[in-house]
Amino acid sequence: MRWLTAPLLVAGLLNFLCASALASDVKVIANASLKADVISAPELRRIFLQESSSLDNGTRLAPVLEKDGPVHKAFSQEYLGRTQEDLQTYYRALVFTGRGSMPKVLGSDAEVVAYVAATRGAIGYVSNDSDAAVDGVKTLLVVPAGNTAQRKLLTSVEPNYPETLQRLGIGGTVRLALTVAPKGNVENVALLGGNPILAESAIVAVKQWIYEAAHSRSTLEVSVPFPPRR
Amino acid sequence: MRRRFVELAVVCLLASHAVLHAQEFKVLGRTVQVHGFASQGFIYTNDNNWLTMNTSQGSAAFTDFGLNMSSHLTDKLLVGAQVYDHNLGQLGQYHPSLDWAGADYRFKRWFGVRGGKVKTTLGLYNDTQDLDFLRPFALLPQSVYPTDVRDATIAHLGGDIYGTISLQHHLGDFSYTAYVGHRSDSIYSGYPYLLSTYIHFTSFGGLQYGGDLRWNTPIKGLQIGASRLDQDTMGKGTSVNPSNPTGGYIPYSEHSKADWTNQFYGGYTVGKLRIDSEYRRYVRDQSIFGGASGDFVDVRAWYVSGAYRILKRLQVGSYYSRYAITELVSGVLAAEGVPPQTDTSLPRNHIYDKVVTGRVDLNRFWNLKVEGHFMNGFGMADYPDGFYPQQNPQGFKPDTNALVVKTSFNF
């Protein structure tokens, strides 16, 4: 396999030289009926490349694109790893070999927001500057695949376990995605799964957690248990 | 011919109408999409006539078009069909065919099924070889994707299983396809036409099965893979009696004893640059003239190509393609002195092709290509490899330069 080393090294070097470090110029939005607030980058890619019509948890999603332009270019390159032209070629190959269909294409951020708001299961993207704070639309946090950034938890706060649920023996585990700032404070919390009432308590608690400082922002997945009283 | 141009014009008009008025409509609450394409080419060669056209005089007998409809009946179930028609010199002759049709159900990302007439996954471009608008080149490397014998590999009537599996430890994805079905060649394809001087085929086809495995590697834009195709084909018709050539036609049959293709490939995309390379080995051991003779053919072919998008609407590309063929006959043909062909350095046993191309996208739907081919060799006179004795009765010159101009439209 030694013969493979040189071409792979060249490929890796070409990739490094040609890759442009894109800031995230777009945000991913979805119809508010979607329960999750977070989507992983691989799941997002599979939905838009028609490798899957649903998330890993079975939630069905239907992608909508924006027409060629800076927003579409940024999304295609950052999240799908393709130029606009390559993406068009990809969809056409699916359509003309009977393996897929052309996704819906809309003309502007405003049209995408309106369509996503009105269509159950729709997922799209708009520029970061676009006003997507509209009834029926939520902005999704896109997390890298298997982000397992390890940061030491310095201060934690126990969540309040509602007495009513304790008495009824209702418990479980709440899964949360935390965005931790370089300073160590928790900037953002997104619910991944669990009882919604317990989740409210968990979110209040984790927002008070303090992690050790680091060079950059991290995204962590935490599980907050609520063991039911027996 | 006039009728065909009218048909092509109708497709283009419908296409324009469709583009202007959206390409979908609703049936029983389900969205049905309609898409189509058409292409027209012109080839001029300085010496040998190529691809069954009189290219030494310049030929525009290079036309194809297709139309499809499809609909997602559910988010996992896609149904559809595509009709295709083409003419390439003496081949095709505008006999429309069902290009693909059926249903595709994707249970999970890692498992789906397709059934009906299904495009065959073989290498990077077998299933899309008719779709000129998808690539920078007017002609794919003919060593690996011979357009005159597209029927041999383009589709099967049967079923596929397919899927994509993510590997752990960030090692990328594996995509697999496995299929089995029936191949049925048009009698207007290259192989029947080549032999039409002494064999008249009424049918040609048979069992086809195989698979493809491709690895989307952890290096962004790099994909490598391998395909295997096995066939059990039979051809029937009538032929000149090789033992008594003036004695009239006799029933003819041939069948394959071994017929397989191995193909290995890699593709790399980085920014505006695309590099591909493929190697194909095709072996066919067949019994011909009802078993009186045998014919063993071994084809080894490969190419390396590169394409770069200079501007949003301008691409340039180049490839180098090598094709080499050896043949051994047995039985009556050997007894009659048909010699083995094993020296691939001879022009009659190879075709080496250097190609440069430019593609301009006039708009999102319409493109124009200009391409130059510089070929050495002409392949075997009794094997369909682009140069046919019917168009070259005076024999073959060793080198052929070709200018190909092609335009295509899709919606």
Interface residues (C-beta under 8 A of the other chain):
Chain A: L8 A11 G12 L14 N15 C18 A19 P42 R46 E51 S52 S53 S54 R60 A62 D68 G81 R82 T83 E85 D86 Q88 T89 R92 A93 V95 F96 T97 G98 R99 G100 S101 M102 A145 G146
Chain B: Q23 Q33 H35 F37 G66 N68 S70 S71 H72 D75 K76 L78 G80 A81 Q82 W100 A101 G102 D104 R106 K108 R109 R114 V118 K119 D127 T128 L131 F133 L134 T164 S166 H170 I219 K220 G221 L222 Y268 T269 V270 G271 K272 L273 R309 K312 R364 N410
